Amino acid sequence: MFMILKCFIVLLITSYTLSSVANQTPRGLMTDSRIKIVSYDEDEVVQVRTTFGYATTIELQKGEYITDKPGTGKAEGWYVVSENFSNLISIKPKKANNTTNLNFSTNKGRSYTFLLSAEEESKHPTFRIRFEYEDSHHLSSPQKAYQLISHFDNPTEVNANYSFWGDKTIAPIVAKDNGNFTLLRFKPGAPIPAILAVDLKTRRESLVNYRLQSGYVVVEGVYPQYTFRLGEHVTCLFNETAIKEWKNGI
């Protein structure tokens, strides 16, 4: 009940703070809402809400950098700075109540489109927005991928005692672990949400490392609770076995 209540509070906060807009809105981390994550989609416009007097950093994939001059509709109202061959872009408004767009391309062949807006003040300014990329999670070695999946072949060594609470549209249809890795599967054709592990003691969320193979998401590690986020959709997944062990001090 304690875990479900915590997740229910997260769902209420998320549904209240995220509005239904055409633009893709970065998701704030539960640990610090000033740090946000967003999934890369070439056909989506990413909304960046800045605050006058503060700089917001856009973080691209490691090794990725801008190859052309960033295009803005109102260049005179914004500072847009990126060092050579850096994956970081600093954005700062020159005045409040300022709106424009920002476009650029990178050495990875990706195109980015943003809608920038500047508020005069904010209790929770955005300091950093980090992009996630689906292709960065694919296993490079088929043999290694096979080995990971084969770890779940022995049912006596697998824990499938999982439950979830929240939005069914992004909940996994398969969830189990073998003590070292967690295996998840989502509905066929469904986008993979951001996957965050939850520390039961501090309630802090952190992004997990995972790989994609044969329709499965293989998470590196086993955690008692996960939060899945996709736009305004939020779901919590509970590893009942790990939670029981944690409560018993095991």
C-alpha positions as CSV (number, residue, x, y, z in Angstrom):
1,M,0.0,0.0,0.0
2,F,2.9,2.3,0.8
3,M,4.4,1.8,-2.6
4,I,1.1,2.2,-4.4
5,L,0.4,5.4,-2.5
6,K,3.8,6.9,-3.5
7,C,3.1,6.0,-7.1
8,F,-0.4,7.4,-7.0
9,I,1.0,10.7,-5.8
10,V,3.5,10.7,-8.7
11,L,0.6,10.1,-11.1
12,L,-1.4,13.0,-9.6
13,I,1.6,15.4,-9.8
14,T,2.4,14.4,-13.4
15,S,-1.2,14.7,-14.6
16,Y,-1.5,18.1,-13.0
17,T,1.8,19.6,-14.3
18,L,1.8,18.2,-17.9
19,S,-0.7,19.7,-20.3
20,S,-1.9,18.2,-23.5
21,V,0.0,20.1,-26.1
22,A,1.1,19.3,-29.7
23,N,4.8,19.9,-28.7
24,Q,6.9,17.3,-27.0
25,T,7.5,18.4,-23.4
26,P,10.6,17.2,-21.6
27,R,10.0,15.2,-18.4
28,G,11.4,16.4,-15.1
29,L,13.2,13.9,-12.9
30,M,11.6,13.3,-9.5
31,T,14.9,13.9,-7.8
32,D,15.2,17.4,-9.4
33,S,12.6,18.8,-11.8
34,R,15.1,21.3,-13.1
35,I,16.8,18.4,-14.9
36,K,14.7,17.0,-17.7
37,I,14.8,14.2,-20.2
38,V,13.2,13.9,-23.6
39,S,13.1,11.2,-26.3
40,Y,14.5,12.1,-29.7
41,D,12.0,12.2,-32.5
42,E,12.8,14.0,-35.7
43,D,9.2,14.7,-36.4
44,E,8.5,16.3,-33.0
45,V,9.0,19.9,-31.8
46,V,10.5,20.0,-28.3
47,Q,9.2,22.7,-26.0
48,V,11.9,24.5,-24.0
49,R,10.6,26.7,-21.3
50,T,13.5,29.0,-20.1
51,T,13.6,31.7,-17.4
52,F,15.1,35.1,-17.8
53,G,18.4,35.3,-16.0
54,Y,19.1,31.6,-16.3
55,A,20.9,29.5,-18.9
56,T,19.4,26.2,-20.1
57,T,21.7,23.5,-21.5
58,I,20.6,21.1,-24.2
59,E,22.6,17.8,-23.9
60,L,22.8,15.7,-27.1
61,Q,24.3,12.2,-27.4
62,K,28.0,11.8,-26.6
63,G,30.1,12.5,-29.7
64,E,27.3,14.5,-31.3
65,Y,27.7,18.1,-32.3
66,I,26.1,20.8,-34.4
67,T,27.4,21.0,-38.0
68,D,25.6,24.1,-39.2
69,K,24.7,27.5,-37.7
70,P,21.6,27.2,-35.5
71,G,18.6,28.9,-37.0
72,T,16.3,31.0,-34.8
73,G,13.3,33.2,-35.7
74,K,14.4,36.0,-33.4
75,A,18.1,35.7,-33.1
76,E,18.3,39.2,-31.4
77,G,16.4,37.9,-28.4
78,W,18.5,34.8,-27.6
79,Y,22.0,33.6,-26.8
80,V,22.6,30.2,-28.4
81,V,26.1,29.0,-27.8
82,S,27.9,25.7,-28.5
83,E,31.7,25.0,-28.4
84,N,33.2,23.2,-31.4
85,F,32.6,19.5,-31.4
86,S,30.6,19.7,-28.1
87,N,27.4,17.9,-27.4
88,L,26.2,20.7,-25.2
89,I,24.2,23.8,-26.4
90,S,23.6,26.7,-24.0
91,I,20.4,28.7,-24.5
92,K,19.7,31.9,-22.6
93,P,16.9,34.5,-23.2
94,K,17.9,38.2,-23.5
95,K,14.5,39.2,-22.3
96,A,11.4,37.8,-20.7
97,N,8.1,37.0,-22.4
98,N,10.1,36.0,-25.5
99,T,9.2,33.2,-27.9
100,T,10.9,31.8,-31.0
101,N,11.9,28.6,-32.7
102,L,15.3,26.9,-33.0
103,N,16.6,24.5,-35.6
104,F,19.9,22.7,-36.2
105,S,21.4,19.6,-37.6
106,T,24.2,17.4,-36.3
107,N,27.1,15.1,-37.4
108,K,24.8,12.1,-36.5
109,G,22.5,13.1,-39.4
110,R,19.8,14.2,-36.9
111,S,17.6,17.3,-37.2
112,Y,16.3,19.1,-34.1
113,T,13.4,21.5,-33.8
114,F,12.6,23.5,-30.7
115,L,10.0,26.0,-29.5
116,L,11.7,28.4,-27.1
117,S,9.9,30.5,-24.6
118,A,11.1,32.7,-21.7
119,E,9.3,33.4,-18.5
120,E,10.2,36.4,-16.3
121,E,10.6,34.2,-13.3
122,S,10.0,30.6,-12.3
123,K,10.2,28.6,-9.0
124,H,11.5,25.6,-11.0
125,P,13.6,26.9,-13.9
126,T,14.9,24.3,-16.4
127,F,18.7,24.0,-16.1
128,R,19.3,21.0,-18.4
129,I,17.5,18.9,-21.0
130,R,19.0,15.6,-21.9
131,F,18.0,13.7,-25.0
132,E,17.5,9.9,-25.1
133,Y,17.9,7.9,-28.2
134,E,16.3,4.5,-29.0
135,D,19.1,3.4,-31.3
136,S,21.7,3.8,-28.5
137,H,20.1,1.0,-26.6
138,H,20.5,-1.7,-29.3
139,L,23.0,-4.5,-28.6
140,S,26.0,-4.3,-30.9
141,S,26.8,-8.0,-30.5
142,P,24.2,-10.6,-31.5
143,Q,26.1,-13.2,-29.5
144,K,26.0,-11.1,-26.4
145,A,22.3,-10.4,-26.9
146,Y,21.6,-14.1,-27.2
147,Q,23.5,-14.7,-24.0
148,L,21.5,-12.1,-22.1
149,I,18.1,-13.5,-23.3
150,S,19.2,-17.1,-22.6
151,H,19.8,-16.1,-18.9
152,F,16.0,-16.2,-18.5
153,D,15.4,-19.8,-19.9
154,N,15.5,-21.5,-16.5
155,P,12.2,-20.8,-14.7
156,T,13.5,-21.9,-11.4
157,E,16.0,-19.1,-11.4
158,V,13.6,-16.4,-12.6
159,N,11.5,-14.0,-10.5
160,A,8.3,-13.0,-12.2
161,N,6.6,-11.6,-9.1
162,Y,5.9,-8.1,-10.5
163,S,2.9,-5.8,-10.3
164,F,2.2,-2.3,-11.7
165,W,0.1,0.7,-10.9
166,G,-0.8,3.5,-13.3
167,D,-1.3,4.0,-17.0
168,K,-1.9,0.6,-18.7
169,T,-0.9,2.0,-22.1
170,I,2.8,2.0,-21.2
171,A,2.9,-0.8,-18.7
172,P,5.0,-3.9,-19.7
173,I,3.2,-7.1,-20.7
174,V,6.2,-9.1,-19.4
175,A,8.4,-8.3,-16.4
176,K,10.9,-10.7,-14.8
177,D,14.5,-10.9,-13.5
178,N,17.2,-13.5,-12.9
179,G,19.0,-11.6,-10.2
180,N,21.3,-9.8,-12.5
181,F,19.2,-8.5,-15.3
182,T,15.5,-7.4,-15.7
183,L,13.6,-8.5,-18.8
184,L,10.7,-6.3,-19.9
185,R,8.5,-6.5,-22.9
186,F,6.0,-3.9,-24.1
187,K,3.0,-4.1,-26.4
188,P,4.1,-4.7,-30.0
189,G,4.7,-1.5,-31.9
190,A,4.4,0.6,-28.7
191,P,7.1,3.2,-28.0
192,I,9.5,2.4,-25.2
193,P,9.0,4.9,-22.3
194,A,11.8,6.4,-20.2
195,I,12.8,3.8,-17.6
196,L,13.8,5.0,-14.2
197,A,14.8,3.0,-11.1
198,V,13.4,4.1,-7.7
199,D,15.4,4.0,-4.5
200,L,12.9,2.9,-1.8
201,K,14.7,4.7,1.0
202,T,15.3,8.1,-0.6
203,R,12.5,7.9,-3.3
204,R,15.1,9.2,-5.8
205,E,14.7,8.2,-9.5
206,S,17.6,7.5,-11.8
207,L,17.8,6.4,-15.4
208,V,18.8,2.8,-16.0
209,N,21.0,1.3,-18.7
210,Y,19.2,-1.1,-21.0
211,R,19.5,-2.9,-24.3
212,L,17.0,-3.9,-26.9
213,Q,17.0,-7.4,-28.3
214,S,14.3,-9.5,-30.1
215,G,11.5,-7.2,-28.9
216,Y,12.7,-7.3,-25.3
217,V,14.2,-4.6,-23.1
218,V,17.0,-6.0,-21.0
219,V,17.8,-3.8,-18.0
220,E,21.2,-4.0,-16.5
221,G,20.5,-4.7,-12.9
222,V,17.5,-5.6,-10.7
223,Y,15.6,-2.9,-8.8
224,P,12.6,-3.0,-6.4
225,Q,10.6,-0.3,-8.2
226,Y,10.6,1.4,-11.6
227,T,8.9,4.4,-13.0
228,F,7.9,4.5,-16.7
229,R,7.3,7.9,-18.3
230,L,6.1,8.7,-21.8
231,G,4.8,12.2,-22.3
232,E,2.0,12.6,-19.8
233,H,1.7,8.9,-19.2
234,V,3.2,7.4,-16.0
235,T,3.3,3.9,-14.6
236,C,5.0,2.3,-11.6
237,L,6.3,-1.3,-11.7
238,F,6.9,-3.1,-8.4
239,N,9.3,-6.0,-7.9
240,E,7.3,-7.6,-5.1
241,T,10.1,-10.1,-4.2
242,A,12.7,-7.3,-3.8
243,I,10.3,-5.1,-1.9
244,K,9.5,-7.9,0.5
245,E,13.2,-8.5,1.1
246,W,13.8,-4.8,1.6
247,K,11.0,-4.6,4.2
248,N,12.5,-7.7,6.0
249,G,16.0,-6.2,6.0
250,I,17.4,-8.9,3.8
